[in-house]
């Protein structure tokens, strides 16, 4: 797999918008209406869950084997059950993004790689999210498929190479803001990432297997929830080892319902699009704000 670091959505329309159907029966193309910045936009094609799906699975596991092993076993078992229209690519995020297997690799080989992957290094989730999303977009542009990214992570905010702990700048100053807002660096990093991801369309999904309740990690996990949800995906955090298999199963099950519509809005110089998808009796989840690359 060639990593297309600079890939961005095309200047030409239409734009493919993935969505999850949260409520209601299966939808047909003629039942969906779209608006961009309040102006009706044409729907040119509907991609259903019967169309090809390219799924990029990213492993970000560097910690406790008592949590990593159930995650690896559950993931391998779930991938083995995927329908034939799903192609899976496998990547590793720790200490820099690395492609382990291209999409289309036999499921048996993926299972062997997942179970045998070394658990070491530093957390890589924050450092690779934007790159993997753009890789998904690059593949989306090259073929008529749906794309999605699934992260399996045990990352703690203290396990990154970059220090996000916001150390006290002036220990003699009781009013030093880093004393009062130690999670400031974490929130700023998430804010930057959300801005970067606003020009991508590939939805991001996360199963985090190592929930922590201290102040810094709660800020980190809250930021990840917002980041992945706003991309049109979802995030689940496991508080116990027993929750891990169910979380991975639920996320994969949700991924299998992913659909997409090609939306062709009227020409606009707006720097950001507000997207609205509607259909009678249905409720959708999708990226509601998108920044077209050509007007950035």
Secondary structure in CASP SS format (residue, H / E / C, confidence):
PFRMAT SS
TARGET T0000
AUTHOR 0000-0000-0000
METHOD secondary structure of the structure
MODEL  1
X C 1.00
X C 1.00
X C 1.00
X C 1.00
X C 1.00
X C 1.00
X C 1.00
X C 1.00
X C 1.00
X C 1.00
X C 1.00
X C 1.00
X C 1.00
X C 1.00
X E 1.00
X E 1.00
X E 1.00
X E 1.00
X E 1.00
X E 1.00
X E 1.00
X E 1.00
X E 1.00
X C 1.00
X C 1.00
X C 1.00
X C 1.00
X C 1.00
X H 1.00
X H 1.00
X H 1.00
X C 1.00
X E 1.00
X E 1.00
X E 1.00
X E 1.00
X C 1.00
X C 1.00
X E 1.00
X E 1.00
X E 1.00
X E 1.00
X E 1.00
X E 1.00
X E 1.00
X E 1.00
X E 1.00
X C 1.00
X C 1.00
X C 1.00
X C 1.00
X C 1.00
X E 1.00
X E 1.00
X E 1.00
X E 1.00
X E 1.00
X E 1.00
X E 1.00
X E 1.00
X C 1.00
X C 1.00
X C 1.00
X C 1.00
X H 1.00
X H 1.00
X H 1.00
X H 1.00
X H 1.00
X H 1.00
X H 1.00
X H 1.00
X H 1.00
X H 1.00
X H 1.00
X H 1.00
X H 1.00
X H 1.00
X H 1.00
X H 1.00
X C 1.00
X C 1.00
X C 1.00
X C 1.00
X C 1.00
X E 1.00
X E 1.00
X E 1.00
X E 1.00
X E 1.00
X E 1.00
X E 1.00
X C 1.00
X C 1.00
X C 1.00
X C 1.00
X C 1.00
X E 1.00
X E 1.00
X E 1.00
X E 1.00
X C 1.00
X C 1.00
X C 1.00
X C 1.00
X C 1.00
X H 1.00
X H 1.00
X H 1.00
X H 1.00
X H 1.00
X H 1.00
X H 1.00
X H 1.00
X H 1.00
X H 1.00
X C 1.00
X C 1.00
X C 1.00
X C 1.00
X C 1.00
X C 1.00
X C 1.00
X C 1.00
X H 1.00
X H 1.00
X H 1.00
X H 1.00
X H 1.00
X H 1.00
X H 1.00
X H 1.00
X H 1.00
X H 1.00
X H 1.00
X H 1.00
X H 1.00
X H 1.00
X H 1.00
X H 1.00
X H 1.00
X H 1.00
X C 1.00
X C 1.00
X C 1.00
X E 1.00
X E 1.00
X E 1.00
X E 1.00
X E 1.00
X E 1.00
X E 1.00
X E 1.00
X C 1.00
X C 1.00
X C 1.00
X H 1.00
X H 1.00
X H 1.00
X C 1.00
X C 1.00
X C 1.00
X C 1.00
X C 1.00
X C 1.00
X C 1.00
X C 1.00
X C 1.00
X C 1.00
X C 1.00
X C 1.00
X C 1.00
X C 1.00
X C 1.00
X C 1.00
X C 1.00
X H 1.00
X H 1.00
X H 1.00
X H 1.00
X C 1.00
X C 1.00
X C 1.00
X H 1.00
X H 1.00
X H 1.00
X H 1.00
X H 1.00
X H 1.00
X H 1.00
X H 1.00
X H 1.00
X H 1.00
X H 1.00
X H 1.00
X H 1.00
X H 1.00
X C 1.00
X C 1.00
X C 1.00
X C 1.00
X C 1.00
X E 1.00
X E 1.00
X E 1.00
X E 1.00
X E 1.00
X E 1.00
X C 1.00
X C 1.00
X C 1.00
X C 1.00
X C 1.00
X C 1.00
X H 1.00
X H 1.00
X H 1.00
X H 1.00
X H 1.00
X H 1.00
X H 1.00
X H 1.00
X H 1.00
X H 1.00
X H 1.00
X H 1.00
X H 1.00
X H 1.00
X H 1.00
X H 1.00
X C 1.00
X C 1.00
X C 1.00
X E 1.00
X E 1.00
X E 1.00
X E 1.00
X C 1.00
X C 1.00
X C 1.00
X H 1.00
X H 1.00
X H 1.00
X H 1.00
X H 1.00
X H 1.00
X H 1.00
X H 1.00
X H 1.00
X H 1.00
X H 1.00
X H 1.00
X H 1.00
X H 1.00
X H 1.00
X C 1.00
X C 1.00
X C 1.00
X E 1.00
X E 1.00
X E 1.00
X E 1.00
X E 1.00
X E 1.00
X C 1.00
X C 1.00
X C 1.00
X C 1.00
X C 1.00
X C 1.00
X C 1.00
X C 1.00
X E 1.00
X E 1.00
X E 1.00
X E 1.00
X E 1.00
X E 1.00
X C 1.00
X C 1.00
X C 1.00
X C 1.00
X E 1.00
X E 1.00
X E 1.00
X E 1.00
X C 1.00
X C 1.00
X E 1.00
X E 1.00
X C 1.00
X C 1.00
X H 1.00
X H 1.00
X H 1.00
X C 1.00
END
